[in-house]
Amino acid sequence: MELKFGTAGIRGIMGPEPGQMNTETVRLATMGVAGWLKSTAGKPDKDLLVVISRDSRNNSLAFALETARTLERCGIRALMFEEIMPVPVLSFAVRYLHADAGVMITASHNAKEYNGYKLYGATGGQVLPEDADVVQAEIRKVPDEALQCPEVDGWQPEYVSEEVYQAYLEAMRTASDAPQGSADPLRVIYTPLNGSGRRPVTETLTADGYDLFVVPEQTEPDGNFTTTGQPNPEFPAVYRLALQYAEELQPDIIVATDPDCDRVGSMVRTADGSYRLLSGNDQGALVLSYLCEIRDLSGKTFISSFVSTPLADRIAAAHGMVVEKTPVGFKFIAAGMDKAQEDFGFAFEESNGMILGLYARDKDGVLGARLLCQAADYYRRKGSSAAEALDKANAQYGPVFSKTIDVTVDPNAPKPETTVTEFEDGSKTVIRPSGTEPKVKYYFFAPSEERLAELRKEFGI
């Protein structure tokens, strides 16, 4: 069978067939990872260490256990989180424990039928294409008989200590500390969408003193995502229950994280009392504006993917930051962070992810939830709001109107090449195939809503 590491490792529908996500798929991928480590790490097998985490999806526990068991059969030590734990905690743990790799069992924001296998290198970032190619080659070397791994009586995984989680919280808080709010606390509704963000986000926002309400129906792990459909915080539908509670609670902000808690989404209260869903581009521009107001980021590096809004680039440049663009995929942003080191300032990508500080090398939904609440609280105390601050930034540095549209395609059909078209009026369109789903993604940027509508009309979407 052929497994392909894409934008974020392996991802697919769960099922018994070759190429689908199942125990044998996970075992084969792990043997490829073991071969990659043994051929590139430059140390004895017994000294190799891999950290494993998982989210709340169906079969995530079974796949995590299979990963740990297979690694140990290959002579590599495996440490596994005992409870569901977000992507950023895994990324931090790889660095904190000086591990050689990390594996996250998740399909991120995909529908319930999916699961996946994200692979991280020793820096805590997802592996770059050159390492993924080595893993791919090692997978092809695995003989069929090697996949027949009988159960070992009495085998138990070795677990990561609670100390690592607490160290993550401390590092994340240190990177994002800001002046405390007023005696009148910010009102926040939070939903983990039945995923791994519940514990760290709830503990963080509670410690920050916010008036926090967690949507009860979406608090406990649920691999079927019964109340959400596809648990993607970019989608308006996932806020349905939160908005019902908002009618009575009147929060200043509603925050959601996806199942593996690397993505964060939000709705902010507007002047007329309604709630406005922020896109990933909106969130990045809002948080960057806020950070530039409370910190001196002059000379620091701002990183975003080439499909993220140019509005943020303009904000960063106006505050003396160095602007860098990367291909799509947070692993490329992580590589930019490694290069910048102490000069790194802030990074985000259009698909609802952000990072501040060098404690991890992937997008952090816990951090994102904290920064969005901080920004909302900051502007509220100034007599404004997050929505007004975003509109002000757009007027001052833009305007930039953006829209991302996903079009589902036949997974067996040839995928189009990525194309970028720039226009004299500053408009831009990008078309690229998704690396994780059978979709083609269209990105539109325009100086007016009318021009945005024209661009969409040209593509019939």
C-alpha positions in Angstrom: 0.0 0.0 0.0 1.1 3.6 -0.6 0.9 6.1 2.2 1.6 9.7 1.4 2.7 12.3 3.9 1.0 15.5 2.8 0.6 19.0 4.3 0.1 17.5 7.8 1.3 13.9 7.7 -1.2 11.1 6.8 -4.9 11.7 7.0 -7.8 9.7 5.7 -11.2 8.0 6.3 -11.1 5.2 8.8 -11.8 1.8 7.4 -10.2 -1.7 6.7 -8.9 -1.1 3.2 -5.3 -0.4 2.3 -4.7 3.4 2.3 -7.4 4.0 4.9 -6.7 4.8 8.5 -6.6 1.5 10.5 -4.2 -0.3 12.8 -2.2 -1.8 10.0 -1.8 1.6 8.4 -0.6 3.1 11.7 1.8 0.2 12.2 3.3 0.6 8.7 3.7 4.3 9.1 5.4 3.8 12.4 7.8 1.3 11.0 8.6 3.9 8.4 9.2 6.5 11.1 11.4 4.0 13.0 13.5 3.5 9.8 13.8 7.2 9.3 15.0 7.8 12.9 17.5 5.0 12.8 19.0 6.2 9.5 19.2 9.9 10.3 19.3 10.5 14.1 22.9 9.6 14.5 22.6 7.8 17.9 22.0 4.2 19.1 18.5 2.9 18.8 18.2 2.5 22.5 18.7 6.2 23.0 16.0 7.3 20.5 12.8 8.7 22.0 9.4 9.5 20.5 6.5 11.3 22.3 2.9 10.4 21.3 -0.3 12.2 21.8 -3.9 12.0 20.6 -7.2 13.8 20.4 -10.7 12.7 21.1 -11.5 11.1 17.7 -12.8 7.5 17.4 -9.8 5.0 17.4 -7.3 7.7 18.5 -6.4 5.8 21.6 -6.0 2.5 19.7 -3.9 4.1 17.1 -1.7 5.8 19.7 -1.2 2.6 21.6 -0.3 0.8 18.3 2.2 3.6 17.6 3.9 3.1 21.0 3.9 -0.6 20.8 5.4 -0.7 17.3 8.1 1.7 18.2 9.1 -0.4 21.2 9.1 -3.5 19.0 11.6 -1.6 16.8 13.8 -0.9 19.8 12.8 2.8 20.2 11.5 4.2 23.5 8.0 5.7 23.3 6.4 8.0 25.8 2.6 8.6 25.5 0.3 11.1 27.1 -2.3 9.2 29.2 -5.1 11.7 28.5 -6.0 13.5 25.3 -3.7 16.4 24.8 -3.4 19.2 22.2 -0.9 19.5 19.3 1.0 22.4 20.9 1.5 20.4 24.1 3.0 17.6 22.0 5.2 20.0 20.1 6.4 21.5 23.4 7.0 18.1 24.9 9.2 17.0 22.1 11.4 20.0 22.8 11.2 19.8 26.6 12.1 16.1 26.7 14.8 16.4 24.0 12.9 13.7 22.0 13.9 12.7 18.5 10.3 12.9 17.1 6.6 13.2 18.1 3.5 11.6 16.7 0.0 13.2 17.1 -3.0 10.9 16.3 -5.6 13.3 14.9 -7.4 14.5 11.8 -7.5 18.0 13.1 -10.8 19.7 12.0 -12.0 17.0 9.6 -15.3 15.2 9.9 -15.8 12.2 12.3 -15.0 9.6 9.6 -11.4 10.8 9.5 -8.3 10.2 11.6 -4.7 10.9 10.9 -1.0 10.7 11.9 1.0 13.9 12.3 4.8 13.5 12.5 7.1 15.9 14.3 10.9 16.2 14.2 13.3 17.0 17.0 12.6 20.7 16.9 9.0 20.2 17.7 7.8 21.2 14.2 6.1 18.9 11.7 8.6 17.2 9.4 9.6 19.1 6.2 9.3 17.4 2.8 12.8 16.1 2.7 12.3 14.1 5.9 8.8 13.0 4.8 10.4 11.6 1.6 12.8 9.5 3.8 9.9 8.2 5.8 8.1 7.4 2.6 11.1 5.4 1.3 11.4 3.5 4.6 7.7 2.6 4.4 8.2 1.0 1.0 11.0 -1.1 2.5 8.8 -2.7 5.1 8.2 -6.4 4.2 4.6 -7.7 4.5 5.6 -10.2 7.1 6.9 -7.5 9.4 3.3 -6.1 9.7 2.1 -9.3 11.4 2.8 -8.1 15.0 1.1 -10.3 17.6 -0.1 -8.8 20.9 2.4 -9.0 23.7 0.9 -10.2 27.0 1.2 -7.6 29.8 2.5 -4.8 27.6 1.8 -1.4 28.9 2.8 2.0 27.5 5.1 4.4 29.4 3.3 7.7 30.1 4.5 11.3 30.0 4.5 12.9 33.4 2.2 15.7 34.5 5.2 17.9 34.9 5.5 18.3 31.1 1.9 19.6 30.9 2.5 22.1 33.7 5.8 23.2 32.1 3.9 23.8 28.8 1.3 26.0 30.6 4.0 28.0 32.3 5.9 28.5 29.0 2.8 29.4 27.1 1.7 31.9 29.7 5.2 33.4 29.9 5.2 34.0 26.1 1.8 35.6 26.2 1.6 37.5 29.5 0.0 40.9 29.4 -1.4 43.4 31.9 -4.4 42.2 33.8 -7.9 43.4 33.0 -10.2 45.6 35.0 -12.4 44.6 38.0 -15.2 44.1 35.5 -14.1 40.8 33.9 -14.4 40.0 30.2 -17.4 37.6 29.6 -16.3 34.6 27.5 -18.1 31.6 26.2 -15.8 28.8 25.2 -16.4 25.5 23.4 -13.7 22.8 22.9 -16.0 21.2 20.3 -15.6 17.9 22.3 -11.8 17.9 21.8 -8.6 18.2 23.6 -8.7 21.9 24.4 -11.0 21.6 27.3 -8.5 21.3 30.1 -5.7 23.7 29.0 -8.0 26.4 27.6 -10.4 26.3 30.6 -7.5 26.4 33.1 -5.8 29.2 31.3 -8.8 31.5 30.9 -10.0 30.8 34.4 -6.6 31.7 35.8 -6.7 35.0 33.8 -9.8 36.0 35.7 -12.4 36.0 32.9 -16.0 35.3 33.5 -16.0 32.0 31.7 -18.8 29.7 30.5 -18.0 26.4 28.8 -20.7 25.0 26.5 -21.7 21.8 28.4 -22.8 19.8 25.4 -19.4 20.2 23.8 -17.2 19.8 26.9 -16.6 16.1 27.1 -14.7 14.1 24.5 -16.9 12.8 21.7 -15.4 11.3 18.6 -18.7 11.5 16.8 -18.9 15.2 17.3 -22.6 14.8 17.8 -23.5 18.5 18.2 -21.1 20.0 15.7 -21.0 18.0 12.4 -17.5 18.9 11.2 -15.7 20.4 14.2 -14.0 23.2 12.3 -14.0 26.6 14.2 -13.9 28.3 10.8 -17.5 27.2 10.2 -20.5 29.2 11.5 -22.5 26.1 12.3 -20.2 25.0 15.2 -21.2 28.1 17.1 -24.9 27.2 17.1 -25.1 26.1 20.8 -22.7 28.8 22.0 -25.0 31.4 20.4 -28.0 30.0 22.1 -26.3 30.5 25.5 -25.1 33.9 24.3 -28.7 35.2 24.2 -28.8 35.1 28.0 -25.1 35.5 28.9 -24.2 38.3 26.5 -20.5 37.5 26.3 -18.0 39.8 24.8 -16.4 37.0 22.8 -17.1 33.4 21.9 -14.1 31.1 21.4 -13.8 27.7 19.9 -10.9 25.2 19.4 -10.8 22.2 17.1 -10.4 18.6 18.3 -6.5 18.7 18.5 -6.6 22.3 19.6 -4.2 23.8 17.1 -6.8 25.9 15.5 -8.9 28.6 17.2 -12.0 30.4 16.1 -14.0 33.3 17.5 -17.1 35.4 17.3 -17.0 39.0 18.7 -19.8 41.1 19.9 -20.6 44.1 17.7 -22.1 47.5 18.5 -25.7 46.3 17.7 -25.4 43.3 20.0 -25.0 40.6 17.3 -21.9 38.4 17.0 -19.5 38.5 14.1 -17.5 35.5 13.1 -13.8 36.3 12.5 -11.9 34.6 9.8 -8.4 33.3 10.4 -7.2 36.4 8.6 -9.3 38.6 10.8 -7.9 37.0 13.9 -4.3 37.3 12.8 -4.7 41.0 12.0 -6.5 41.7 15.2 -4.0 39.9 17.5 -1.0 41.4 15.6 -2.5 44.9 16.0 -3.1 44.3 19.7 0.5 43.0 20.2 2.0 45.9 18.4 0.1 48.3 20.8 1.3 46.6 24.0 4.8 45.5 22.9 7.8 46.9 21.0 8.1 44.4 18.1 10.3 46.6 16.0 13.0 44.5 14.4 11.2 41.3 15.2 10.2 38.8 12.5 6.6 38.4 11.5 5.8 35.2 9.6 2.7 34.1 7.7 1.9 31.9 4.7 1.5 33.3 1.3 -2.3 32.7 1.4 -2.7 34.8 4.5 -3.9 38.4 4.4 -1.6 41.2 3.3 -3.3 43.4 5.8 -1.2 41.7 8.5 2.0 42.3 6.5 1.2 46.0 6.3 0.5 46.2 10.1 3.8 44.4 10.8 5.8 46.6 8.4 4.3 49.8 9.9 5.6 48.8 13.3 9.1 48.0 12.0 8.8 44.2 11.9 10.6 42.1 9.3 7.9 40.4 7.2 8.5 36.8 5.9 6.1 34.7 3.8 6.1 30.9 3.6 4.4 28.1 1.7 1.2 26.7 3.1 1.7 24.5 6.2 2.8 25.5 9.7 5.9 23.3 9.3 7.3 26.0 7.1 6.5 28.7 9.6 8.2 26.5 12.2 11.3 26.4 10.1 11.2 30.2 9.9 11.0 30.4 13.7 14.1 28.2 13.9 15.9 30.5 11.7 14.8 33.7 13.4 15.2 32.4 17.0 15.2 35.3 19.5 14.2 37.7 16.7 10.9 35.9 16.2 7.9 38.1 17.0 4.6 36.5 15.9 3.2 34.1 13.3 -0.2 33.1 12.0 -1.8 31.4 9.0 -5.1 32.0 7.3 -6.4 28.6 8.5 -7.0 29.9 12.1 -3.6 29.1 13.7 -1.1 31.3 15.5 2.0 31.1 17.7 3.9 33.6 19.9 7.2 32.7 21.6 9.6 29.8 21.0 8.3 27.2 23.4 6.6 25.2 20.6 6.8 24.9 16.8 3.2 24.5 15.8 0.1 26.6 15.9 -1.4 26.8 19.4 -5.2 27.0 20.0 -4.7 27.5 23.7 -2.4 30.5 23.1 -4.8 31.7 20.4 -7.8 31.6 22.8 -5.8 33.5 25.4 -4.6 36.2 22.9 -8.0 36.7 21.4 -9.5 37.2 24.9 -6.7 39.6 25.8 -7.3 41.6 22.7 -11.0 41.8 23.3 -10.4 42.8 26.9 -7.8 45.4 26.0 -10.0 47.2 23.4 -13.1 46.9 25.7 -11.2 48.7 28.5 -10.3 51.4 26.0 -13.9 52.1 25.3 -13.9 50.2 22.0 -14.3 46.5 21.0 -12.4 43.9 19.1 -14.8 44.3 16.1 -14.1 48.1 16.1 -10.4 47.7 16.4 -10.3 45.3 13.5 -12.3 47.7 11.3 -10.0 50.5 12.3 -6.9 48.5 11.3 -8.5 47.6 8.0 -9.3 51.3 7.4 -5.8 52.4 8.4 -3.7 49.8 6.7 -6.0 48.4 4.1 -8.6 47.9 3.1 -8.2 44.2 2.4 -11.2 42.1 2.0 -10.5 38.4 1.9 -12.5 35.2 1.4 -11.4 31.5 1.4 -13.7 29.0 -0.3 -13.3 25.2 -0.2 -14.6 23.1 -3.2 -14.9 19.4 -2.6 -13.6 17.3 -5.6 -13.3 13.7 -6.6 -10.3 12.4 -4.5 -9.2 10.2 -7.5 -9.2 13.1 -10.0 -6.0 14.9 -10.9 -5.4 17.9 -8.6 -4.7 21.3 -10.2 -1.4 23.0 -9.8 -1.2 25.9 -7.4 -1.7 29.2 -9.3 -1.3 32.8 -8.1 -2.7 35.7 -10.0 -2.1 39.3 -9.0 -3.9 42.4 -10.4 -2.9 46.0 -10.8 -5.5 47.1 -8.3 -3.8 45.0 -5.6 -6.3 42.1 -5.8 -5.0 38.6 -5.8 -6.4 35.1 -6.3 -4.7 31.8 -5.3 -5.9 28.3 -6.2 -4.3 25.3 -4.6 -5.3 21.7 -3.8 -5.7 20.9 -0.1 -2.9 18.6 1.2 -5.3 17.0 3.8 -8.7 16.7 2.2 -10.2 16.1 -1.3 -10.8 19.8 -1.8 -9.5 22.6 -3.9 -9.1 25.9 -2.0 -9.7 29.3 -3.5 -8.3 32.4 -1.8 -9.5 35.9 -2.8 -8.0 39.3 -1.7 -9.5 42.6 -2.9 -9.5 46.3 -1.9 -13.3 46.4 -1.8 -16.3 44.1 -1.3 -17.5 44.8 -4.8 -14.1 43.7 -6.3 -14.2 40.6 -4.1 -17.6 39.7 -5.5 -16.3 40.3 -9.0 -13.4 37.9 -8.5 -15.7 35.2 -7.0 -18.0 35.6 -9.9 -15.2 35.0 -12.4 -14.7 31.5 -10.8 -18.4 30.9 -10.4 -18.2 30.6 -6.6 
